[in-house]
Amino acid sequence: MRRPKSRPAPFPSARSCQLLTAALAATLVGCSDSGSGSIEEPHLSASRGAGTGVSLAADASAIDRFFLQDSHQGGRATSFQLKSVAYGRIVELWGKNARGLDVRVARDFVIGTRYEGDGRAVRLVSQPVLGTDRLMIDEVVDAGWPGRARFLELAEAAAASVAPLSDAGASGAGTLTEVPRNAAFVLRFNDLVDPGSVSALGAMLRVGTPALAPFEARIASHELFGGIDAATGQFRSTRIVVDFTVSAAESERMAFSVPANPVGLPPAGRAGVPHAELRLPTVGLTGLSSPLRSSGGAPLGAGAGSIDFSSASVDLVRPFSIAPAGGAYSGFMMDQVAPRLVAESDVELAAAPEQLGMPDLFRLPRIQFPSPGCAGPAQPGDILIQLGVVAEVVADSGPATAAGLNNVMVRLLDFPATWTGPEQWETDGLGAAFYQAPYDVSMDDVRVACLVQVTPDPLGSPSAPTRGVDPAASFQLRFNEPIADSGEEELESVLITRTRIQPEGAFDARDAVVASGMSFGLSPYSGGYIVRPEVPLAHAAGASEVYYLTPRLGPHAVRDLAGNPLLESPGSIAMSIDPTADPVRSGGVLLGFEGPRELGNAGPDLGGQFQAAFGDSAVRPRPVIRFQGNVDNSNPVLAQQTRFPLGVQTPFNPLGARMQTLWRYCDMGFGLTDPNTINIDVEGLYWAPTGGAVVPDQFSGFEIKLAHSRFAPDEYIDPTSLFPQFQNSGLRPVYETNSLLSAAPSVVHPRQLGYLISPADVQTTPTGQALVPFPMNRVANEPKRTYTWRDSSLRERAGPQNAGVEPWSLFVATGLPIPPSAYFRTGEVRTIGLPLLLDFATFADFAANGQNGWDINLAVNSSSRPYFRAFSAGGVDTSGNSVVVDPSMETSANGGFSPFSNPPGAPTFGRDNAYMLGAADFVVRKSLAHTVWIDAGSVSLNRQFVQPIASGVAGQSPGVSVTVDVRGASEIAYSNSGLIDDNDGDENGIADMLEDASQIDLYGDYYNERDQSVLTHWERDENPGITFRSLSTTIESDEWRGNVNSIEGARYVQLRLTLESDIETGAVPAVGALGIAWTE
């Protein structure tokens, strides 16, 4: 079949887009609005003369040329002003003619976004193929008929249903109106508008917070509201329509170029602030009059509403907010109608169209279909398209014959502007066309083969459009309205499988083809969805393998912009491969999260920090929750330490200081392996003031960095010597060496933001500990900065010269026996067991007083080791000189100056065992999940993987993210030896890491815990039997990586999901499917 890029886009007749010509308007000069006075109440103005004007309705002989009159001054206003701004839905306005046939009265008629009429005399409907909204008023609009007045009354009531846009002030500080993304503005003025001035220069949209980015909208004069210009006798509108959406057909017929945009405004930003602005310049770019003028030439004045006097063009401005994605209808206008699939076929008009006594009504004697499977009976609403022509079927035809369809009645909706009239179709209508019809489940298999367009054309096209498909083909579906774009590739909405499946049923993860789908706009009106397999379909030479394409229903169905899912599917559409195509060796795995064991394993396919929602076929991370970790003497280990009531001044030193200190997981009461406190973000920090109070102070330069400590000090006291047994387990003198080598410290509070200490900020915990917040994330209008602690995406092991983790001091404090083996042995401690390293830098500020102290414990009485603190601090030396410390230049812990020495000012050592009391605010932002190891089937050094895809679900917040990382293995050697290389804990003959993700830890690693008497995660016991594969020379072979190129040739692959939530809104990502494909 022909591709959309070569499909001719229809464009309307110049006549069908024009309301009144000069000749027609001249017949209306005598109407009541032609005088100098303004008309306050809208009413009908009409002409019975045929003239040379063109009616909006095609039946020009029967319907008067009329308009709905607004108050105006005939184009003679000296002060041209904006009266109001409203928003609504653009519809086509339809009525009845005297013969009872539907006739179109206007294209761009604006009604309220929730207006639906009464469901009887006034109905809001959707054209079943084009998807355009139509307001159908079942009253006769022909002149002289009683229903004429009623039609006008109902049309006027519908137009009055638009909602006002409030004036929120030039800055947007007032009440903001929430506007749907695909709505339109109606701007009403106090006089007639010069149509030549109606352009994007006169009415502009800007988007963003602040609203700086231009947004291209369709700007047009309103077709029905206005009056007669006193000077020219021509109709002029009093209203302008600003349409946020632009169809491909509208884009092509516009005088100035505006790209097609079926979606409208961008997604909403954060709540409570403007997301966009409407701007009307009152001064031209050259300093002359405004671009927008009345028909009499008066420039737009700046006297109505809020003005941005800071703008060069002195704009009238109306800030507004955009409806949020999480609200009703996903941020779009009310829409309760499900999208429909549309079948499309090349056809031939074998006989010329015949006009049937009305300008727009034709009979098509014969429509020939090249594919018998695409030739169903014509039904009202079907569409026929030729170059510049759009026609709509208005009556049922007889059944299709071998020759196609005979005597099909159609209404001509659009025709080329170059034609002399619609009757020219009789001479120019022969030849090629496209026939489009909505899928109807009651029609069974009629036209099913024409629901999918294959690129490149199959061998069997056009008679058999799904036979002889190229293995590298892509597949396109057409819908009658735009399909929601999740912003990323989708895997589960339209499936390609090797066997038939039910649209609402499950599928085999190894039977499905990993194929990404994405919505896109189609010319001229409707929405498209393209499905591209990630690798060519597997194919053996000479074979005609059959694959099935299935539009799915239920949770994974494609959805329209408002979130309505597809409700009717043809099921599995069979497609056969071209037997002459070159052979292809390919494969893949697709997890749809419709159950925990889609790979057919004994255990779950996915493990880690996620919440399974198999009912709606999705996995989500942990919810965004906040909690506080208190580092005080209510925790057992700290309760064993010695209080030091004097505290320490550092880092609150007016002469400058740098200080590193650390907090352990157990000092906050966290469990080592508790998944709820792993991968947690530090959002705020507190220090405990000496004596529970502070004095006001301020530092103009104050910086905070956070990192994972490379050292995990353990103050366990040797019962024999009474000295710390692990004296060298603490911090080192060189600051740089105290954090992990693989992850540099992260700035969470930049220097320039400073620090204001206020007594009003002191708070008390339930345990009675006084706390003062550090300035982290407490400065207005600053982006939030957090740090992920206990981050299991970092694989570096550290923590030397202790007994391992958990620390022995914890067992002593809790009265538990010290285990014979540590969970992590010394030097092999993973990030979940490493302390949080806090790095403070105070820059000298002679206006500060430095009178506050930080409350501390002494970890050990008998020694200053192990070191929990390293610092450099300014002070006064023994000669009475002030010594300033620049923390940015301090690379080692150089200590400070003691005011208690004799004489005062003696240097102090730069490390000690001061344990700083305080607290941290945590938020769950990041969660990690891992698959089992997936077997690609055989050893092949030629195997190449493509980037894995995790597809989200519709309507996700823009503040969330999902990342997929991979690692590969060339071999997983099975072992059931009962020794440390045993990888079959349940002894079923399959290595555990291949079948049970619950046996894999948060780093993605396997340890045979079922055969351990004491749980340990030592490096030697990690991933027994796995031979990792990596072609990288810079990354360790067991490291996770974002690029699959380095695992080329691997037989096994493992995937990791990193799910990041929006801590501002609480939104979390949802993954609807996860897939990886490969070729050999």
N, C-alpha and C positions, 0 to 999 in steps of 0.2 A: 504493500500500500504506500501511497505517497506520504511523505513526512510532513509534519506541521510547518517546517521552515519553508516548504514550497507551496503551502496552501494559500490561495488568494484570500486576503482579508477584505471583507465587504466594507464599503464606506457609503454613507447615506447620500441620497440626492441632495443637491444644494437646496432644492425646493423643500424637502422634508425637514430640513434643519432651520428653515427661515419662517418666521411667523407671518409677517405682512410685508408686502412690497409697497413702494411709494404709491403706485396706482390704487391699490386696495386701501391704503391708509387715507388717500385723498377722498374716498367716499365717506370717510368717517369724520371729516373735519367738522361737520355740523354737530357732532355729539357734544354732550353737555360739558365735557372737560376741556373743550377747545378755547374757552375763555380764559381770562387772566386769573380768575379766582380759583382757589384750590378746592377740590372735592374731598370731603372728610370721610364719606362712606363708600366702600367699594361697590360697584354695580356692573352690570353687563353693558358693554358697548358692542354693537354688531353692525354688519353690512350684508345686504342681500345681493348686491351686485357681484357678478362673476368676476369682473375686472381681469387683471392679469396676475393677481396674487395667488398664492398657493396655500391651501389649508394644511394644517397639521394632520388631519385625517385624510386618508387617500380618497375618500368619496367626496370630492370637492363639489360635485354638482348638487349635493343634498344638504350639506352642513354649512351654516354661515361661518364667516371668518369672524371670530369673536375673541375678546379678552376680558379678563377681570380687572376692573379699574381700581388703582390705588389713588389716594390723595396725592396731588402734585400741583405744580404751578405752570404747567404747559411748557416747561423748559426755560421760563423767564425768571427763575429765582436768582436773586443777587447773592444769596447766602445758601450755598449747596451744602447740606448737612447729612450725616449718617443718623438715621432715626433709631434703628434697632439692629441687633444681630441675634439670630436664632440658629439652632441646629436641628437637623432632621434626616430623613431618608429620601433619596432620589428614586422616584418611580416613574413609569410610563402611565399616563392617565388615559383610560379607555372608557368609552361610552357605547351606546347602541345607535344604529341608524334606523330609519323607518322600516327597513326590511328585517330588523331583529338581529342584524349582524354586528359583531364587535368592531368598533372603529377606534383608532388611536387618535387622541386629541392633542397630547403633548408628550414629549420625550423626557424633559427634565422638570418634573413636577415634584415639589418637596413637601413631605408630610412628616408627622412626628415619628420618632424611631419606634414607638410602641403602638402606633395607630394601626388597627386592622379592619376598621369599618364595623358593620354589624353582622357580617357573615352572610348577609342575604342581598340586600340592595347594593351594598358597598362591600367589596371583598378585596383583600390583599392576597395576590397569588404570585406564583413564580413560574416563568416560562420553563417548561420541563427540560429543554435542551440548553438554551442560552443562559438560564438562571436569572434573567432580568426580572426585577420586581414590577408588578403591574397592579395598579389600583383600578379595579373594574367597578364601574357605576352602571347599574342596570336601568338606566333612564335614557330615553331618546334625546339626542342632541340636535336633531334636524330642526330647522326653522319651522315654526308654526305648530309644533307638537307640544302637547301639554307637559310632557316630561322634561322639556327644555329648562324651565325655571327650577324644577326640582334637581336636575343634574347640576346646575350652577350652584345651588344652595349646598348640595352635598360636597361638591368639589371645594367650595370655599371653606366649609367646616373642616375638611381634611387638611387643607393648607394651614388652617389656624391651629392645628394640633402640634406644630413645631414648638420646641422648648427654647426659652430665652437663654442667651449667653450672658452671664452676669459681668458687670464691670468690676474686676478685682483690683483695679488700680494699676498704674504703670509698672509697679514692682511685683504685682501678684500677691500682695500682702492681704488683700481682701478675700471675700468668699469666692472660691474657685469652682467653676462649673466642670463637671466630669463629662467629657465628650467621647463617645465611641470612636474607635479607630477608623471605621469605614463610613462615617456619617458625612454630612455636608453642611456648610454654613449658608444661610440666606441673609444677605445684607439688604436692608431696606433704607431708601433715601427719601428726602423730602421733595425731590423733583425727579424728572426724567433723566436717565443716564445716557450720555453719548456712547453708543456702542463701539466707536473707534477707540475709546479710552479704556475699555474693559480688557485688561491684560494682567499678567503677573506683576507688572510694574505698579499697578494701582491697588492690588490686594495681594498681600504676601503672607505666607506662613513661615514661621521659624520654629524649630524644634530643639529640644535639649534642655538641660538645667545647668547653667542658664541657656535661654533659647537663642543660640547663635547660628545654628546650621540652617540654611535655606531648605525649604520643603516645596517641591514642585507639585502643584495642584492644578486641576482643570478649572479655569475661570470662564464663566459664561453669563450672559444676560438671561434673566428669567423669561420663559416663553410666554406666560399668560398674564402676568401682573404688570400694569403700566397704564399708558394713556397716549394721547395724540399730541405731538409736538406742535405748538401754536405756529411756529415759523415755517415748518416744512410740511405739515399735514401728515407726517409719518408716525407710525406707532413706535414708541420708545418705552423701554422697561423702566420701572422704578426699583427693580431688585436685581441683585447679582448673586449668582450661585457659585460657591467655592467648594468644589467636589474633591474630597480627599483621595478618592479612588479614580483610576483611569484605566479603562479597558484598552486592549490592543486596538480595537476598532476605533474608539474615541481618540486614541493617540494618533492614529494615522490620518484622521480627518480634521485634526486641529490645525489652525493657521500657523500657530507657533509650536515648536517641538516640546512636548512633555512626554517623558517615558511612561510606558504602561506600568501601572501599579495597582493590581487588583486587591491589595491588602489595606492600603491607606496609611495612616500615621504609624510611626514606630511604636514599639511597646512602651507602656508607662514606666516611668522611673519611680523613685521613692515617693511615698505618700506625703501629702501635705504641702507640696511645692508645685509651682507651675512646670508643665512639661512642654508647653508650646505657646506660641503667641500668634494672633492675627494682627497684622499691621497694615494700616492704610496711610501712605505718605500724604502729607498736606503741602509739601514743598518738593518740586522736581529736583532731579539730580544736578541740574545746572543752576539751581537756586531760583528757578522760575516757578510757575504754578504747579499744582499737584498733577500727577499723571491722570488721575480720575477726575472727570469733568461732567457737568450736567450737559444735556443736549443743547442748551443755550450757551455753553462755553464757560460757565462759572466753575472755578476750581473748588475742590473739596475743602471745606473749612475745618478749623481745629477747635470748634466750639462745643463738640458733643462728646462727653466722656473723657477718659484718661488720655493724657498726651505724654509722649516721651520727648521732652524738650532737649534731652541729650543727644538724640539722633539727628543726623544732618538733614533728614527729610521731615523732621518734626512729625512723627508718626502718631496717628490715633492707634492705640494699642489695647488689645484685649487678651491678657494672659488666661490660660485655662489648663486644666489637667486632663490627662488621657485616661480613659477607663482602664482599670488594672486587669491583667491577665487572669488573676485569681477570682475576679468577680463573675457576675452572671454573663454568660455568653462570651467568656474569655476575652473581654475587653472590646467586643464588637457589638453591633446593633442586635436587638432581639431577633432571633431566628430559631424557629422550632421545626424547621423542615430539614429532613435528612438529605444529604447529597445523593445523586444517582449516577450510575455509570451510563455512558453514552456510547452506542455503537456507531461506527463510521465506515462508510464504504464509498469507493469511487463508483460513480454511475454515469450513464450517458442519457441525455435527453434526445431520444430517437425521433421525436416529432416536436414541432414548434409549439410553444405555449399558446393557448387560446384565451383571449380576454372575454370575460363573461358579463358584459354590460355594466360593470363597475370598474373604475380605474385600477383598483388593486386586486381584483379577484380574477384568478386564472384557473384553467384546467390544463394539466400536463397529460397529454394523450398516452405517452409511453415513457417510463423510466426503466432503463435496462441496467441490471446488476451483473457484473462479471462473475461474482461468486454467488451461487444459489443459496448458500448458507447465510448470506447477508440480506436476502430479499424477503423480508417479512411484510405483512400488510401495513399500509400507511395508517397512522393514527393522528388525531389532532395534537398539535404541538411538535410533531416531527419537523425537521428543518432541512431545507435544500440550499446549498451555497454554490454560487458561481462567482466569477470575478466581478466584484462590485454589487452582487445581488444576494439578498437574503430573502427567502420565501418560507412561509410557515403553513404546514398542512392544517386545513380547517375542517375536514370531514373524513370519516373512515373510508378506506378504499376497499375494494374486493380483495380476496386472497391473492397472493403473489403467484404468478405463473412462471413457466420456464423462460418466458420473454421478459419477465420483470413485473412491474406494476402498471396498470392501465387506468386512465381517467382519474388522476389524483387532483383534488381541489386544493388550491393553495392561495394564501394572501401574500402579496408582495410587500415586504417590510422596508426594504432598501433597494435602490437601484442607482447606477452611476450618474454622477452630476452631468456627464456629457450627453446623456440621452435627452431627447426632446420630450419624453414623457414615459410613463410606465408601459404604454402600448408598444414601445420599441422592443420590449422583450419578445414580442411575437416574431420579430425578424432576427434578433440577436441571441435568442435563447437556446438554439440547437448546440449540442456538444457536451463536453465534459462538465461534471459537477460533483459535489460531495453530498451524500445523504447521511443525516445524523438522526438517531432515534434513541430515546431513553430506554435503558434496560428495564424490562418488566418481568418479574419472576413468574408471572402467570403464563408467559409465552414459552416457557420451557427452554428449548435449545435454539429458538429462532434468533438469529443474528449473534449468537454467542461468539463465533469465530471472529466476528468483526468488532468485538469489544477490545481486542488487543491489537496494536500496530507494532510490527516487528521491524527493527532496523539492523542490518540491511534487509531488503526485501527477500523473503524466502523463495526457494525454487518454485514452490507451488503458487506464488502470488501472480495474479489477483484471484484466480478461481479457488485456490486453497490457501488462504493467507497464513495458516500456521503449520504448513507442511514444508519440510526441507529447510529448517532453520539453521543458520550459521551458529556454531558453538560459541562464538564471541558476540552474539547478538544482544541487543538491549530491547526492552519491552515497554510499551507506553499504553497507559489507560487514559481515557478522557472522562471527565466528570462535568456535570452541568453547572458547577460553581467552583470557585477557587478552593483548594484544599489547604488546610492548615499546614504551615511549614514549621517544623520543630527547630529549624536552624541547623539541623544535622541530619546525617543519613539515617534512614530507618530500615530495620531488618525484618520486622514482623507483620507489617500491615498487608503486604502482598508477598506471598511465598511462592518459591519455585521448588518443587519436590520431585523425587523420582517415582513416587506412587501417589495415587489420589488421596486427598484428605478432605475432611469436612471443613467448611468455612469457620465453624465455631469450635472445631475439635483440636485436640493436641496433634503434635507431629513428632516424628523421630528426629532427634538432634543430628544424627549422622546421615539421614535420608534427605534433609533439607539442603538446598544450595544457599550459600552465603551470598545474598544479593541485596544491595542497598537500594532503597527507594527514596525518592525526593519529589516533592511537589514543585510545579512550575506553572507559570501563566501560559495559556494557549490563545492564539489569535483565532477568532476575534473576541469571544466573550468568556468561554468556559475555562475550567481548570484542568491541568494535566498532572499525571503522576508517572514518573519514569522509573523503571526497575532495571538495574545493571548488575549482573553477577560480578562478584569481585574477581573471579578468574573464569576463563572459558569453561563451558559445560563439558564434563567428561564425555569422551567419545572414542569408540573403537572404529578403526578403518572399515568401511563398508557397511556399518550398522546404522540403523535408523532408530536410535534410542528415543523413547518418549519421556518427556518431562511435562509437568503440570503446573500451570500458573493459577493461583487461587487468591482472589481478593477476600480477605478475612473479615469476619464479623466479630462482634463482641468487644472485649477490652482493647484489642489491637487493631480494630478497623480504622481505616482512614477517616478523618473528621474534617468537617468544613470549618471555616474561620470561627464560628460560634461554638464549636465543640460538638456538633451533632454527628454521630457516627453513621457510617454506611449501614443500611438496614437490609439491602437486598444484594445477594451475590449469586453469580451463575455457578458457583462451585469451582471445581478444577477444570481448567481449559487445557486440553491436550495439545502438545506441540511436539512434532517429530524433528529429529536432527537430520541435516543434509548428509546422506551416506557418502557423498563424494568429498566431504570436508576432511582436512588433515586430522589425524588422531590427536587426542588431548588426554593427558593424564593429570587429573586434578581432584581435589577433595576439600573437605571442610567440615566444621562442626558449628552448629547453631543452637544455642541455648535460648529457649523462649520463656524460661522461668514460669512454666505452667505446672511445675511440680519439682520436688527436690532432687529427683533421680532421673533426669531426662537422658542421661548417657547409658542407662541400664545397669548402673553399678549397685553394689551392696550398700554404699553410703551416699551421702549428698554430694552433688557436683560442686557446690560452692560453700566455702567456709569463711569465717571472719566476722567483721562488724557490719552486719546488715540485717534488715528486717524483711523477711520474705512475705510478699503479698501475692500468693499463687492464685488467689481468687481473681485478681485483675492482672495477672501475668506480669509482675514487676517485682524488682527488689529495690529497696531504699536503704539509705544509711540510718544510723541512729538519729533520733530527733535532736534538734538544737536545744540543748538544756544547759543551764548554768548552775554552777555550784562553787563553793569556796573551800579551799584547802587551808586549814589553820596550822601554822607552824608555832605551836606554843606548848606549854608544859602539861597540857591535858593529854598529850600523846605519850605513850609509855617510854620510848627511848629518851625523849627530851626531859621527861620527869626524873630520869636518873642523873641528869646533868646538874651542874651547880649554877644557881642564879648569880648574876653579877650586877648588883643594883646600880652601880655607877654608869653602866653602859659605855658606848663609844661615840665620839663625835663624827667620825668618818662614815659616810661621805659628805656630811653637811658642813663643809669646811670652806670659809670665805677665801682661803689662800689656795684653793684647788686641791683635788684629790682624785685618785682612781682606786676603786676597790672591787675585788671579785670575792664573792661568797657563794655558797651553794645550799640547796635544800633537797633532801632525799625524799623519795616516795613514801617511805615508812614514817617519816616525821610529820606527814600530813594524814596518816592513818590509812593510806592506800595499800591495797594488796598488790603483790608483785605481778601476778598474772590476771588480775581482774580486768576483763576487756572494757569495762565501763570507764576505767581511769587510764586507759592506754590510748594514745593519739588524742590528746586533749590540748586545747589552745589556751595559753595564758592570755587573759584579756585585761587583767589589772593586778597591781602589786601593792602591798601594804608593809609598813614597818611599825614596830612596837615602840612607842616613845618611852623614854626613861621616866619613871614616876607617873606615867599615864597622861601627861599633859605636854603641850608644846607652846612655844612662843612664836609670834609671827616672824617669818623670814622669807627671803626671796633670792633666788639665784637666776641670773639672766642666761646662763649657759649650763644646761644639765642634760646628760645623755644616759639612756639605759639600753644595754644590749642583753640579749638572752641567748643561751646556747645549752647544749648537753655537755655536762662536765666529763672530761676524760678520766677523772679520778672519782672513786667512790670510797671516801674515808670511813673507817670503822674504828670507833674508840673503845673497842672491847679491851678490858683490863686483864692482863695476865694474872691469874690468882696467886702465882708464886712470887713474881717480881713487883706486883702492884703498879706496873707501868703499862702503858698501851702496848699491846702485842703487835699492832700493825701501824707503827709510827710513821712509816713512809707511804701510807695509803692516801694522804691528803694532797692538797694543791701544791704546785711547783712555783718557783719564783718568777719564771718567764710567763707572762700572761697568755701569750699565744699558745703555749703548750697545754693550757688547762682546759681547752675545748676540744671536741672531736676533730680529728684531722680532716674528715670528709665533709664537715659542715661548719662553715664559719659562723661566728656569732651574728645575730640579726638585730638591727636597730629597731626597737619598738617605741622609743621616744627620742626624737631628734634633738640635738643640742639646742637649736635656736628657739625651741618652745619653752625652755626654762622650767622653773619650778617655784610655785608660790605655796608656802606652808602656812596654813591657817588653823587656829584653834577650833574654828567652826567645823572643820573636817574630821575631828576626832570622833571615832565610833568605838563601840564596845561589842565584843563577840559574846555569844551565850556562855562561854567559859570564863568570861570576865576579863579577857585580854583587851587592852586599849590598842587601837590601830589608827594609823594615819595613812591615807592613800598616797602613793606615788603619783606623779602627773600622767602616767601612761593612760592614753585614751580618755583623758579628762579635759582636753583643750577643745573648745568649741570650734566647729567648722574644719576640723582636721580629720583626714581619713583614718579609719580604725586600723591599728596595726596589732597583730597577734603573733604568737610564736607557738608552734606545735611541739609540745614536750612529750617524752616517752613515745617518740615517733618511730613506728615500726617500719617505715619505708627506708630508714637508715640502717645499714647492715654492719657497720663498723662495730667491732668488739673492743672493749677497753676495761678500765678498772683494775689496774695492776696492784700488786703488793698488799693485798688483803686476803681474807679467807674465801673470797668470792661473794656472791650475793645469793641469799639474803645475808645481811651483816650479822655477825655473832652478837653484837650489842643488842639487836632486836630480840634474839632468843632469850638473852639474860633478862631483858626488861619485861618480857611477857611470861617468864617462868617456864619456857619450853626448852626441851633438850636440843642441843646443837646437833643437827643431822650429820651423819658420817660423810655425806657428799653435798656440796652446795649445788643449788639449781644452776647457777652460772659459776664456773670456777674462776679463780683469780686471773685477771688479764683477759677473760673471755666474756665479760659482762655486756649484754646487749642493752640498747637504749631504754628498755622498760625498767632496767635496774640502775641506770645512771642518774645522778642528781641533776637538778636544774641549776645551771650556772648563771648567776646574776652579775653583771659587769656595769658598775656605775662610774660615770665621769662627771666631776663637778669642776667647772671652770671658774677661775678666780673672779670674785666679785666683792670689791671692797665696801659695797653698800650693805652686804649681808652681815648678820651678827654672829652666826654660827653657835647659837646657844642651845641647840637641840641635841639630844643624845638618843642613840638607838639602843633599846633594851636587848641584852644578850645573856646567854648562858656560857659557862666554860665547859666545853665538852669533857675535859679531864682535869682533875685537880693536880695530879702528880707530874704532868708534863704539858708543854705547849703544843705537843703533837697528839694526833695527826692534825694537819693544818686545814681548817675550815674557812679561813679567810686569808687573802693576800691583798696588800694595799700599799699605796704611796700617798703621802699627805703633806701638804704645806704646813708651816708652823714657824715658830720663833726659835732660833738656834741659841746656843749658850752665850753668844756675843750680843744677843738682843736684836739680831737682824731678822726681818721677816723673809722667809723663803717661800717663794711661790712655786707651785707645781702645775705644770701644764699636762693634763691627763692624756692629751693626744700624743705627747712625746714620751710617755712612760711605757716602756716595754717590759720592765721587771718590777717586782715588788720591792721598793726601796725603803719602805717604812716611813716614819714621821719623826716628830719631836715630842719628847715627854715634858709636860709642864711640872711633873712631880720629881724630876731628877734634881740632883744637887751638883752644880747649879742647874736651874731649869733649862730645858732645850736640848738635852742629850738625845742623840739619834735612837730611834727604836727599831726593832727588827720588823721586817716587812710581812711576816706571816705569824699567825697564832691560831688558837683553837676556839676563838670566839664564834659562838653559834648565834646568828642573828635571828631574832624572833620576828614573826610577821604573818603574812597570809598572801594567798594568791587567788584571784578570781579566774575560774576556768569556764570555757564554753566548748561544747562539742561541735566542731566544725568539719572535721575530717575523719572519714572511716575507710578502712581497707578490707577488701575481701579477695579471696584467691580461689581459683579452680583447682580441681585435681589435675594431675598430669594427663594430658590428652595424647593418645597414641595415633599418629598419622598413618600407621599401618605397616610400614616396612622401612628398612634402612635405604636411604637414597641420598647420595651426596648432591644430586641435582635438585633436591627439593628446595623451593623458594616460597617463603610465606609472604602474604600481603598483610598490611597493617590491620590489626584486629579492630573491630567496630563494636562499640556499645551504643545502642540506640536508645534515646530517651523517649518519654511519653509526651503526648501533646500538652501544650500549655505550661511548660516548665518556666520557672522564673529565670530571668537573664543572669541572676547572681549566683547560680549554681553551676557546677561543672562535674564532668566524669572523665577520667583519664584511664587508659588501658596500657599497661606495661606487659612485657613478655620476657621469658627466658626459655632456653631450649636445652635438650639433652640428647646425646647420641645413643645412650643406652641406659636402661634401668634394669639392672641385674637382680633377678629374684633371689631372695635368701630367706630361709626359715631355719637358720642354724641355732637359734637360741642365744647367739652371742651379740656383740655390739653391731654387727652388720645385718642383723635380722630386720627385714622390712615387711613382715607378714604377721602382725600382731594378732589378727583373728584367725590365722592359720587356715585360710580357705584357698590357698594356692595362687593368690594374686597379691602383688605388692600393694600395701595400703595406700601409698600416695597416688596410685592409679585408680582407686575406687572409692576413697572416703576422704572428703575434704575436711571433715570434722577432726581428723587426726593431723591436720596441718596447722601450724601456729600462725600468729599474726604477721610473721615475716615471710610466710609462704613455705616454711621448712617443715620437714617431717622428722620426728624422733619416735622411736618405738616405745612409747610410754606404757603400753599394755604389758610389756615384758620387763618393766623396771620395778624394782622394789622401792627405790627412792627416786623420785622424779628429778632428772637432770637434763639440761640442754647444753651439754658440752659440745665444743666444736668438732671433736673427733667423732661424735655420734650423729652428726647432722647429715640428713639426706643419704642414708646408707644405700649403696647400690647405684646411685645416680652418677653418671658421667656427663657433666655439663658440657655444652657445646657453645663456643663463641669464637667468631673470627676477629673479634676486636682485640687490639693490642693494648688498649688503654683501660678496659673495663674487665674486672675479674669475671670469670665465666659464670659464677653463680649470682652475679648482680642482675637486678631487674633493669630493663632498658626500654626506651620508648620506640626504638627502631628495630624492625625485625630482620634487617639485612645481616646483622651479626650472628644470627642463628641459622643461617643457610645450611642445609644439609641435615638438620636435626630430625630425629624421628619423633621425639616427644616435645610437646610445648605446654607451658603453663601460663595462665593469664592472671593478672592482678588488676582489680578495679580500685581506683582511688576516687571516692565520692566526697565532694566538697559542697557543703551547704552554705546558704546565705545567712550569716549570723545577724544581719540587720533586720531582715524580714522574717526569719525563721523558716524560709522555704528550703526544701530538701530536693535533691535530684531523684529521679526514678529511672531505672534502667529496664527497658522492656525486652531487650534481647542482647545477646553477646555472641559474636561470631568471629571465627578466624578461618581463612581459606589458604590453600597452597596449590602449587603446580609442581610437576616433576619432569 
